[in-house]
Amino acid sequence: LWTPGNIIEDAIRAVREQVGGDGVVLGLSGGVDSSVTAALLARAIGDQLTCVFVDNGLLRLGEAEQVMATFARHMGVRVVHVDAEARFLAALAGVTDPEEKRRRIGNLFVEVFEEEAAKLEGVRWLAQGTIYPDVIESAGARTGKAKVIKSHHNVGGLPERMRLGLVEPLRELFKDEVRRIGLELGLPHDMVYRHPFPGPGLGVRILGEVRKPYADILRRADHIFIEELRAADLYDRVSQAFAVFLPVRSVGVTGDGRRYAHVIALRAVETVDFMTARWAELPYAFLDQVARRIMNEIPEVARVVYDISGKPPATIEWE
Ligand code: XMP
């Protein structure tokens, strides 16, 4: 019988049998899959688990604090919080090509994770939040972005280099099953039903060169958009929504004069499989409210636009 409780019990038994008394390391991203894996392993093996959370400086507003609060404070999981913002920004300085940005972010992530994992004693296993669709995807011949996604999320090559065995307790589960298990394990609803967030994070939502001030502006704008979506009960009705930072300047007027500042694009899509998508027909009054708040609260933004491009031909992300 498929119930979240049964699946959890089976998974716990299997993990305990697999790892015995060894230590396990997990790269925690704050996404659904790694979060559910962390919660499951915490229940199965307690303090044999160490999570490594790499803060690349390209996360959403308050995300690092939220991950630490949920896992370290509430669930008592040991989480190593690595503040690697400066390293990521340095690696991205002067880089404008989207694929090169992805490559650098992915490589540095693996490097930082590996450094931290190497410091841990008694670790024999690497846990990953691989789910069934990932297994199928890796089996089929895919090119381009899909491959990049895999290599980023699954810390490619690391298990062999570090001589770690793999623990993948969600390998046979679909996304909706993973979510139900997450809820059963006590993870917050908002975390379990969060929109997908790309591994390279805000790195691919700041067009062109990534700079810290741009990331800070984007974080604030994105937060306003998401906050308003939740307040209007629209968050769960779109598949993915986010803000994009355009490093161009546009003229505007304010009470005390002229403003010459940046542009924020809002993107919201409806999709089943993320392979094709329609732009979400959000109410005009709602968009108006979001745009006003962004321009009022963030002086560095002079204009807000809404993206009405479908996929194809546009992709969901701007880079
Ligand atoms: P696109 O932009 O290709 O996005 O239409 C489809 C879905 O994939 C996500 N995405 C990524 N996820 N690493 C990831 O982990 C990436 O490099 C990446 N690029 C796109 C995107 O957010 C959307 O959900």
Boltz pocket constraint, residues with backbone or C-beta under 6 A from the ligand:
constraints:
  - pocket:
      binder: B
      contacts: [[A, 102], [A, 145], [A, 148], [A, 149], [A, 152], [A, 153], [A, 196], [A, 197], [A, 198], [A, 199], [A, 200], [A, 240], [A, 274], [A, 311], [A, 314], [A, 315], [A, 316], [A, 317], [A, 318], [A, 319]]
      max_distance: 6.0
